[in-house]
Amino acid sequence: MAEEAKNKASASKFRTSIGGQALIEGVLMRGPGKQAIVVRSPDGLVEKVEELTLVRDKYPVLGLPIIRGAVTFVDSMVKGVKALMFSADYFPDEDVVEPSKFDQWLEKKLGNEKMQKFITALAVFLSLGLTILLFFLLPTFLAGFIDPYIKSAAVHNLVESVIKLVIFFAYMILCSKQKDIYRVFQYHGAEHKTIFCYEAGLPLTVENCRIQPRHHPRCGTSFLFVVVVVSILVSSLVFSFVNWRNMWVRVALHLLLLIPIVGVTYEFNRYVGGHDNKVTRFLARPGLWLQNFTTNEPDDSMLEVAIRALELVIPEEKGKDAW
């Protein structure tokens, strides 16, 4: 039975546009028309389904290639932070007896709804800021210390690229070692396995999902890695024509190039995730390997959560979610 399911899975060529995110004891799944959050709370499964409203539907220009990558990235971060906050509400910190004075002041000034929007915006801003700081600005500052000993832009770009990759890998490894993150990464694995099962055309059961791979080519881990690689390639090209010794020029260029870099990466991951051939499998391999750090094998209860979240977003019209 299991072997038959494996064979069917390998033979399938269907690729869905449905994607997901691991939460605290839960999973977020996003389909073409709606998204679903399913959390295993102490009192049982909690479900939240919302219709998706995309800004590019209102402004078609934001749906153009390259541009849509940056728009989708920010939109995913906002929705992801909201989903994390929703899941966290079911597992309050036992050490916190009452809201802090700052929380009370915010709620008094803004009201509960506006305060939630403020906290979400702040969390997204801090997440983006940390990403830019760690993987773009910090390598530039560190490489600046050896500029007096470097005579060519090529050597500088090589050094900065090595620093960038070291920081990226160190960040991934450190995250994977955190005990509190281990279960979240198990839900991450459950999300991937469930999507693979659906793409294979198999019934969405725990048994069928359990045998699927936990590494998916459209994972955010792969996306972030490709962002770093693309930024290295673009920087190496651009910095050959500018005053690369001026650190502030390099910082400004890194910030200006963020949107096209994220846009190109989105299109790359979109192509690799939507096709299955020797070339795409080769291109996806580094990102899949990195998922050894960001996904763990889930238990059956986690697979049940991921299955339910996926079931809630599968469109009624067959094939509407095709990649």
C-alpha positions, 0 to 999 in steps of 0.5 A: 500500500505504502509502496503503491502510494510512493509510486503514484506520488513520483509519477504525478506532474501536478503542481499546486499554487497552494502554499503554507506556513508553520505556526505555533501548534498549527499550520497556515494554508493559502489557496487561490481564493482563501486562506485557512489557519488550523491550530491544535489548542488545549481544547481541540482544533481551532479553525479560521478561514478568510477570503483572500484579497490581493492588492494586485487585484486592485492594482494590476500593475503590481501583478507584473513579473518582478514587481509581483515578487516584492508585493507577494513577499511583503503580503506573505509576511503581513499575513504570516505575522497575523497568523502567528499572533492568532496561534500564539493567543491559544498558548499564553505565556503562563508567567505573564499575569497581566498586560504591561503598562505599555500594552495598556497605554497602547490599547487605551490610545489606539483601541484593541483593533488599531493596537493589533494593526500597530503590533502587526506592522511593527512585527513586519517592520522588525522582521524585514529590518532584521533580514536586511541587516543580517544578510545585506548590511552586516556583510557590507560593514564587515567587508569594509574593514578589509578594504584598505588591504584590497585592490580590486572590486572582484576580491572585495565582492568575493570576501563580502559574498563569503561573509554573507553565506557564513552569516546565512548558514550560521543563522539557519543552524542556530535556529534549528538548534532552538528547542522552542522552534523544533515543534514549529519546524515539525509543523513545517514538515507536515505542511510540506508532506501534505502539499506533496500528497495533494500534488500526487493526487492521493487521498489526504490521509495521515498514512499517505502524507506520512510517506511524502518528502518533507523538503519542498522546492517552493519553501521559504527557506529555499526562497531566502537562500536564492535571495542571498545568492542572487544578491551576490551575483547582482552585487558582483556585477553592479559594484564593478562599475561604481565606487566600491570603496565607499561603504555608504554607496554600497549600502545604498545600492544594496537597499535599492537593489532589494526589490529587483532581487526579491522579484527575480528570486520569486520568478526563479522559485515560481519556475522551479516549483512549477516544473519537474525536470533535470534542470529544475531538480538541479537548481532546487537541490541547494534549497532542499538541502537547507530544509534539513535545518528548517523542517523536522519529521512531524507526528500524526497529530501534526499531519492531521492539522496540516491536512485539515488546513489544506482541505479548507482552501482547496478550490471547488473548481478542479485545477483552479489552483494549478501552478 
